[in-house]
Amino acid sequence: MAVVDVINRKAEKVSQVELEDNIFKIPVKSSILHEVVTMQLANRRAGSASVKHRSDIRGSGRKLFRQKGTGRARRGDVKSPLLRGGGSVFGPDPRSYSYKVPKKVKRLALKMALSTKLKEDNLIVIDEFNLDKIKTKEFSAVLDVLNIKNALIITEKKNENLELSSRNVSGVKVLRVEGMNVYDILKYENVVLLESSIKSIEGRLLG
């Protein structure tokens, strides 16, 4: 098993923790990470682009002028796509871009993402990160001591003071174990694990 130092909020080593090799030390395949990240980004697309077609335009259905005898091209009603203000042809309609990949692939990609951070020495384990009150200044001070500017912080359960204190700090995001995902792990330079969250991560990915 991989052994990682556990530090406190003063960046002092307080203990060590063993990490499961089946999660934090597996071979990384970029193709699997790419597949899952692409799926996540596709699922986030709004797919709300829309135009009005001929049937959606409000207007009279009266024929503008008679069919023959005017010397002009045949013309229907004012909703014709050929006229200004008429309906659009072949324009986009609201649609969903979401799709799924197998659960086993998503779980494997999560393991690979965590393994990548450990291999790059960008995985930090901290014993606790409790704040007495919602205070962005206090939260930022802890990050300065730890020398962290861009990080994803993963907690075991809801920590309202920590989550709200971090909202206005750019380059930082707090997630609970159940919300952990490949895109965010790879997006942020560092991954900070609360020591209490490790068992929950192992339970989620080994269960």
Buried (B, 14 or more C-beta within 10 A) or exposed (E): EBEBEBBBBEBEEEEEBEBBEEBBBBEBEEEBBEBBBEBBEEEEEEEEEEEBBBEEBEBEEEEEEEEEEEEEEEBBBBBBEEBEEBBBEEEEEEEEEEEEBEEEBBBBBBBBBBBBBBEEEBBBBBBEBEBEEBEBEEBBEBBEBBEBEBBBBBBBEEBEBBBBBBEEBEEBBBBBBEEBBBBBBBEBBBBBBBBBBBEBBBEBBEE
